[in-house]
Amino acid sequence: MTDFVNFIAPAYEWFKAFHVISVIFWMAGMAYLPRLFVYHAESEAGSDKSETFKIMERRLLRGIINPAMIATFVFGILMVTINSGLLSEGWFHAKLALVLVMAGLHGFFAARRKDFERDANTYSSRFYRILNEGPPVLVVFIVILVIIRPF
């Protein structure tokens, strides 16, 4: 493993840059998808509007959000592989926990997209309006943990 770490270590700053870029794309999608759900929940099932939202949601999730989340984790894991000392930091544990909550929210959104695809949504637009606040709140705490490192 040491040979692998020594091999990839010079690319650490590149991994960090691509990690941040991936996070930005992931969070942009995570902020937009529940907003689409708000409008989709307000449209009549089977209508042209509803069918358009289905296409938009599927493309956003599969084309941007899923790949960005995967890239975020890949580059994050590469950085931790190089800098394993992060694993002993309290702020990093808290950050990782919040990132896992975000990933769980991502999974919840993916399941709701499938519900909409089947015209089987059971949640109101108000529910999605409230849920739309989750990713930004998580991002605020994650960024504070990474930059301030309070513990």
C-alpha positions as CSV (number, residue, x, y, z in Angstrom):
1,M,0.0,0.0,0.0
2,T,2.9,2.3,0.7
3,D,4.1,2.1,-2.9
4,F,0.6,3.1,-4.1
5,V,0.4,6.0,-1.7
6,N,3.9,7.2,-2.8
7,F,2.8,6.9,-6.4
8,I,-0.4,9.0,-6.0
9,A,0.9,11.4,-3.4
10,P,2.1,14.0,-5.9
11,A,-1.4,14.3,-7.3
12,Y,-2.9,15.2,-3.8
13,E,-3.7,18.9,-4.8
14,W,-5.3,17.7,-8.1
15,F,-7.4,15.2,-6.1
16,K,-8.4,18.0,-3.8
17,A,-9.4,20.3,-6.7
18,F,-11.4,17.6,-8.4
19,H,-13.0,16.7,-5.0
20,V,-14.2,20.3,-4.6
21,I,-15.4,20.5,-8.2
22,S,-17.3,17.3,-7.7
23,V,-18.9,18.5,-4.5
24,I,-20.0,21.7,-6.2
25,F,-21.8,19.7,-9.0
26,W,-23.3,17.3,-6.5
27,M,-24.6,20.1,-4.3
28,A,-26.0,22.0,-7.3
29,G,-28.0,19.0,-8.3
30,M,-29.0,18.2,-4.8
31,A,-30.4,21.8,-4.5
32,Y,-32.2,21.6,-7.8
33,L,-33.7,18.2,-7.8
34,P,-36.1,18.7,-4.8
35,R,-37.1,22.0,-6.4
36,L,-38.1,20.1,-9.5
37,F,-40.1,17.7,-7.2
38,V,-42.0,20.7,-5.8
39,Y,-43.2,21.7,-9.2
40,H,-43.7,18.1,-10.3
41,A,-45.9,17.4,-7.2
42,E,-48.1,20.3,-8.3
43,S,-48.5,19.0,-11.8
44,E,-51.2,16.5,-12.9
45,A,-50.0,12.9,-13.3
46,G,-49.7,12.0,-17.0
47,S,-49.7,15.6,-18.2
48,D,-47.2,16.9,-20.6
49,K,-45.7,19.0,-17.7
50,S,-45.4,15.9,-15.6
51,E,-43.7,14.0,-18.4
52,T,-41.2,16.8,-18.9
53,F,-40.4,16.8,-15.2
54,K,-39.7,13.1,-15.4
55,I,-37.2,13.6,-18.1
56,M,-35.5,16.5,-16.3
57,E,-35.3,14.6,-13.0
58,R,-33.9,11.5,-14.6
59,R,-31.3,13.4,-16.6
60,L,-30.3,15.5,-13.6
61,L,-29.9,12.5,-11.3
62,R,-28.2,10.1,-13.7
63,G,-26.2,12.7,-15.7
64,I,-25.0,15.0,-13.0
65,I,-25.9,14.1,-9.4
66,N,-24.9,10.4,-9.4
67,P,-21.6,10.9,-11.2
68,A,-20.7,13.9,-9.1
69,M,-21.4,12.0,-5.9
70,I,-19.3,9.1,-7.0
71,A,-16.4,11.4,-8.0
72,T,-16.7,13.2,-4.7
73,F,-16.3,9.9,-2.8
74,V,-13.5,8.7,-5.1
75,F,-11.4,11.8,-4.8
76,G,-12.1,12.0,-1.0
77,I,-11.0,8.5,-0.5
78,L,-7.8,9.1,-2.5
79,M,-7.1,12.2,-0.4
80,V,-7.6,10.2,2.8
81,T,-5.4,7.4,1.5
82,I,-2.6,9.9,1.1
83,N,-3.3,11.8,4.3
84,S,-4.5,9.1,6.7
85,G,-4.0,11.4,9.6
86,L,-7.4,12.9,8.8
87,L,-8.9,9.8,10.2
88,S,-7.8,10.8,13.7
89,E,-9.4,14.2,13.6
90,G,-12.7,14.9,15.3
91,W,-13.9,17.4,12.8
92,F,-13.3,14.9,10.0
93,H,-15.5,12.3,11.8
94,A,-18.2,14.9,12.1
95,K,-17.8,15.9,8.4
96,L,-17.9,12.3,7.3
97,A,-21.1,11.7,9.3
98,L,-22.7,14.7,7.6
99,V,-21.5,13.5,4.2
100,L,-23.1,10.2,4.9
101,V,-26.4,11.9,5.8
102,M,-26.1,13.8,2.5
103,A,-25.6,10.5,0.7
104,G,-28.7,9.1,2.5
105,L,-30.7,12.1,1.3
106,H,-29.4,11.5,-2.2
107,G,-30.7,8.0,-2.0
108,F,-34.1,9.3,-0.7
109,F,-34.2,11.7,-3.6
110,A,-33.4,8.9,-6.1
111,A,-36.3,6.8,-4.6
112,R,-38.7,9.7,-4.9
113,R,-37.7,10.2,-8.6
114,K,-38.6,6.6,-9.2
115,D,-42.0,7.3,-7.5
116,F,-42.6,10.2,-9.8
117,E,-41.5,8.1,-12.8
118,R,-44.3,5.6,-11.9
119,D,-46.8,8.4,-11.1
120,A,-46.8,7.1,-7.6
121,N,-45.6,10.2,-5.6
122,T,-47.3,10.4,-2.2
123,Y,-45.6,13.6,-0.9
124,S,-46.9,17.1,-1.2
125,S,-45.1,20.0,-2.8
126,R,-44.8,21.5,0.7
127,F,-42.9,18.4,1.9
128,Y,-40.4,18.9,-1.0
129,R,-40.1,22.6,-0.2
130,I,-39.0,21.7,3.3
131,L,-36.8,18.9,2.1
132,N,-35.1,21.4,-0.3
133,E,-33.5,23.0,2.7
134,G,-31.6,19.9,3.7
135,P,-28.7,20.0,1.3
136,P,-27.8,23.7,1.9
137,V,-27.9,23.3,5.7
138,L,-25.7,20.2,5.5
139,V,-23.3,22.0,3.2
140,V,-23.0,25.0,5.7
141,F,-22.0,22.6,8.5
142,I,-19.7,20.6,6.3
143,V,-17.8,23.7,5.0
144,I,-17.5,25.1,8.6
145,L,-16.1,21.8,9.8
146,V,-13.5,21.6,6.9
147,I,-12.4,25.3,7.1
148,I,-12.7,26.1,10.8
149,R,-11.9,22.6,12.1
150,P,-13.5,23.4,15.5
151,F,-12.4,20.1,17.2
